[in-house]
Amino acid sequence: AVVSTQSTGAHKSTIWGVRHLPQNRDVYMTLGGNGSLCLWKYNYPKERTKQDGDGVEYGIAGTVEQIQNVILGTQPISGFDWSPDKEGLCVCSGFDQTVRVCIVTRLKSL
């Protein structure tokens, strides 16, 4: 098995969840405990694997780029889902007892 990891931090709080965009698996949203949403894009490396001195293959992690960060409230965002039919349309809910319908634009240019 070839395993590679990538980590980065943007939320100044607990991450409550992550959802990939159905139309593009390289784009995803993370849900923050401080009421924030962060939009990310994964960029693949030029080479996905390399071999060490013994000829054993190992994975190469790509990079993660933060595209957008927005704070919607003061309470954690606990639920989020993308529309499977309309790219960029999403809904989220939080501990502040609100449901928000959001639109993320310019996703085709990522």
Salt bridges, closest charged atoms under 4 A:
GLU87 OE1 - LYS108 NZ 3.36
ASP96 OD2 - ARG100 NH2 3.07
